[in-house]
């Protein structure tokens, strides 16, 4: 899934010519297949991404009253405890940062 790859790159992963991912985690670098990325199916995978999005959002605010990010969509999806909606909002947020 291309959105999982987008999230993995946002989290610091990189991809080699074989399409494999190296994720820097608690135990160092790990080699996994793109298909084993579970951001779309696991809160355990997605919540660290949400935390990083909040950190990025807070760094962008810098005292302004108007917040120009889509982070409120992530917060709203979290309020209704929807993994799918949170995942979509995270992808939207990352895409917004990349533009």
Secondary structure, DSSP 8 states (H G I E B T S, - for coil): -HHHHHHHHHTT-EE-TTSEEEEEETTEEEEEEGGG--TTT-HHHHHHHHHHHHHHHHHHHTT-SS--SSHHHHHHHHHTT-HHHHHHHHHHHHHHHH-
